[in-house]
């Protein structure tokens, strides 16, 4: 017999109880997505965020953030077309550029993603317009495209890229996966198979429809409803650093 799925309201109540009430929980939510903002994004800002997520993967995020002005300079403001005109010597030189984290594979991903962003912009007018037109209930399909056409944008890197860019999506952190399992969603041990992603998407879509909240809020509330219960004030401090 299939287990009955928890309502989002029950999950939200549990998160609020853990964090000290509704107001405390609300303070832990990310900014509401601004309608129309994604479509207005310049392609250089899209590529910059792609690079930020790629370089942050498996690294200390605060280090990347502190060095980011140097990244912007070294990668010519992340202007896709300008980067694509650079000779091999430019890219080889970045491997010894102290302004950035000198990871050859991740450096190459910027060149590959400059082509990706440029190609999508040619097809849709801009990468931002492409993202704005993508169905909100099919993040799994968008993640698949990022993984296949982009460079090093698979897994959680693609999810964080969309989140940091302002696209209203989920991030399947360990706590969100735990929340989904606890609610009755059948997921594998890894939680990362295509079947898992489709099941997670379907349930998160249902909770978004039930609550009327942005997907970013649904995802964050799930994460805060279960697992290690970090104090709300400490969490706010962590989010500022």
C-alpha positions in Angstrom: 0.0 0.0 0.0 1.4 3.4 -1.0 2.3 5.8 1.8 0.3 9.0 1.9 2.4 12.0 1.0 2.6 14.7 3.6 1.0 18.1 2.8 3.3 21.0 2.4 1.4 22.8 5.1 2.5 20.1 7.6 6.1 20.5 6.4 5.9 24.3 6.7 4.5 24.0 10.2 7.3 21.6 11.2 9.9 24.0 9.8 8.4 27.0 11.7 8.3 25.0 15.0 12.0 24.2 14.6 13.0 27.7 13.7 11.0 29.6 16.3 7.8 30.5 14.6 6.5 31.8 11.3 8.3 35.1 11.3 11.6 33.5 12.1 11.1 31.0 9.2 10.1 33.8 6.8 13.4 35.6 7.5 15.3 32.5 6.3 13.6 32.5 2.9 15.6 33.6 -0.2 14.4 36.7 -2.0 11.2 36.2 -4.0 12.0 35.8 -7.7 11.4 39.1 -9.6 9.0 38.5 -12.5 10.7 39.5 -15.8 14.2 39.8 -14.3 15.6 36.7 -15.8 14.7 37.7 -19.4 16.6 41.0 -18.9 19.9 39.3 -17.8 22.9 40.1 -20.0 24.7 37.1 -21.4 28.0 38.2 -19.7 26.2 37.9 -16.3 24.9 34.5 -17.2 28.4 33.3 -18.1 29.8 34.9 -15.0 27.4 33.0 -12.8 28.1 29.7 -14.6 31.8 30.2 -14.0 31.2 31.1 -10.3 29.2 27.9 -9.7 31.7 25.7 -11.6 34.7 27.1 -9.7 32.9 26.9 -6.4 32.0 23.2 -6.9 34.2 21.2 -4.5 35.9 24.4 -3.2 35.4 26.8 -0.4 32.8 29.3 -1.7 34.1 32.2 0.4 37.5 32.0 -1.2 35.9 32.1 -4.7 33.8 35.1 -3.7 36.7 37.1 -2.3 38.7 36.4 -5.5 35.8 37.1 -7.9 36.8 40.7 -8.9 40.1 39.1 -10.2 38.1 36.5 -12.1 36.0 39.2 -13.7 39.2 40.9 -14.9 41.0 37.8 -16.0 38.0 36.5 -18.0 37.4 39.9 -19.7 34.1 40.6 -17.9 32.8 37.2 -19.1 31.7 38.7 -22.4 31.0 35.5 -24.4 31.9 36.8 -27.9 35.0 38.5 -26.7 36.2 35.3 -25.0 35.6 33.3 -28.1 37.9 35.5 -30.1 40.8 35.0 -27.7 43.8 32.9 -29.0 45.1 29.7 -27.4 47.9 31.7 -25.8 45.3 33.7 -23.7 43.7 30.5 -22.3 47.1 28.9 -21.7 48.1 32.0 -19.7 45.2 31.7 -17.4 46.6 28.5 -16.0 49.3 30.6 -14.2 47.1 33.7 -13.5 47.2 34.4 -9.8 44.0 36.4 -10.0 42.0 33.2 -10.3 41.9 29.6 -9.0 44.3 27.9 -11.5 42.3 24.8 -12.4 42.9 24.0 -16.1 39.8 21.9 -16.5 37.5 24.6 -15.0 39.3 27.3 -17.0 38.5 25.4 -20.2 34.9 25.1 -19.1 34.6 28.9 -19.3 35.6 28.8 -22.9 33.2 25.9 -23.6 30.3 27.7 -21.7 31.0 30.9 -23.6 30.2 29.0 -26.8 27.1 27.5 -25.1 25.8 30.9 -24.0 26.5 32.4 -27.4 24.8 29.5 -29.2 21.7 29.7 -27.0 21.6 33.5 -27.4 21.7 33.1 -31.1 18.8 30.8 -31.0 16.6 32.7 -28.5 17.8 36.3 -28.5 19.6 36.0 -25.2 20.3 33.3 -22.6 18.0 35.1 -20.2 15.1 35.1 -22.6 15.7 31.3 -23.1 15.5 30.7 -19.4 12.4 33.0 -19.0 10.6 31.0 -21.6 11.4 27.6 -20.1 8.4 25.9 -18.4 8.6 26.5 -14.6 7.4 22.9 -13.9 10.2 21.3 -15.9 13.4 22.1 -14.1 14.5 18.5 -14.7 14.4 19.1 -18.4 16.4 22.3 -18.1 19.0 20.6 -15.9 19.4 17.9 -18.5 20.0 20.5 -21.2 22.6 22.3 -19.1 24.4 19.1 -18.4 24.4 18.1 -22.1 25.1 21.4 -23.8 27.1 23.1 -21.1 30.4 22.2 -19.5 30.6 21.0 -15.9 27.0 22.1 -15.3 25.6 18.7 -14.2 24.3 17.7 -10.8 23.9 20.3 -8.1 26.1 22.7 -10.0 23.4 23.3 -12.5 20.8 23.6 -9.7 22.9 26.2 -7.9 23.5 28.1 -11.1 19.8 28.5 -11.7 19.2 29.5 -8.0 22.0 32.1 -7.9 20.9 33.5 -11.3 17.4 34.0 -9.9 15.5 31.3 -11.8 12.7 30.0 -9.5 13.9 26.4 -8.9 14.8 23.8 -6.3 18.1 22.6 -5.1 18.2 19.0 -4.0 20.5 19.3 -1.0 20.7 16.3 1.3 18.2 17.9 3.6 15.7 18.4 0.8 16.1 14.8 -0.3 15.6 13.7 3.3 12.4 15.8 3.5 11.1 14.2 0.3 11.8 10.7 1.6 10.2 11.5 4.9 7.1 12.8 3.2 6.7 9.5 1.4 8.4 10.2 -2.0 10.1 7.0 -3.2 13.7 7.9 -4.0 16.8 5.7 -4.4 19.7 5.8 -2.0 21.5 8.4 -4.1 18.5 10.5 -4.9 20.1 11.5 -8.2 18.8 9.2 -10.8 16.6 10.5 -13.6 13.7 8.7 -12.0 14.5 10.4 -8.7 14.7 13.8 -10.3 11.3 13.3 -12.0 9.7 12.1 -8.7 11.2 15.1 -6.8 10.1 17.5 -9.5 6.5 16.1 -9.4 6.2 16.4 -5.7 7.8 19.8 -5.4 5.5 21.0 -8.2 2.5 19.7 -6.2 3.7 21.5 -3.0 4.2 24.7 -4.9 0.6 24.5 -6.3 -0.7 23.7 -2.8 1.1 26.6 -1.1 1.2 29.2 -3.8 4.8 29.9 -2.8 7.8 30.3 -5.1 9.7 27.0 -5.7 12.8 28.5 -4.0 10.7 28.9 -0.8 9.2 25.4 -1.1 12.7 24.0 -1.5 14.2 26.0 1.4 11.3 25.2 3.7 11.8 21.5 3.0 15.4 21.8 3.9 14.7 23.6 7.2 12.0 21.1 8.2 14.2 18.1 9.0 17.7 17.0 9.9 20.1 19.0 12.0 18.3 21.9 13.5 20.6 24.9 13.3 19.5 27.9 15.3 17.7 30.5 13.1 20.0 33.3 14.1 23.0 31.3 13.3 21.6 30.4 10.0 21.0 34.0 9.1 24.6 34.8 10.0 25.8 31.9 7.8 23.8 33.2 4.9 25.4 36.6 5.2 28.9 35.2 5.1 
